[in-house]
Amino acid sequence: MALSRSSAVVAAAFAVSGYVHLKHPEVFEPVMPSWLPKHRELILASGVAEIACAAGMAVPATRKPAALASTALLVAVYPANVKMAKDSVARGSRGDRRLQVATVLRLPMQWPMIRSTWRTFRGLDG
């Protein structure tokens, strides 16, 4: 089964995001919950997970488990994305307006990504 266009977009987004997590982990440190230990290590691990999900989605033999892992990852990081959007908006005019817009717009876009990876896991796309 071919990878759907929407799942290919998710895989590409994971590859880019994973790279950013590894290259610039400091970007993500402010959104880490204070109760979680080892922020830097968790950020790097999530970058590796995103790249692994992206690679797994590209290979037919690993597509279904990678799609399930991608779905779980998207659900798991949603609270951090909500926090990032809230913090960005709370900074108001003191913050980067582009970041404010991007973090808020990312939230509703995450649901179609979850749906797409879930459909890939279920074998319903393509």
Secondary structure, DSSP 8 states (H G I E B T S, - for coil): ----HHHHHHHHHHHHHHHHHHH-GGGTGGGS-TTSS-HHHHHHHHHHHHHHHHHHHHSGGGHHHHHHHHHHHHHHHHHHHHHHHHHHHHHGGGS-HHHHHHHHHHHHHHHHHHHHHHHHHHT---
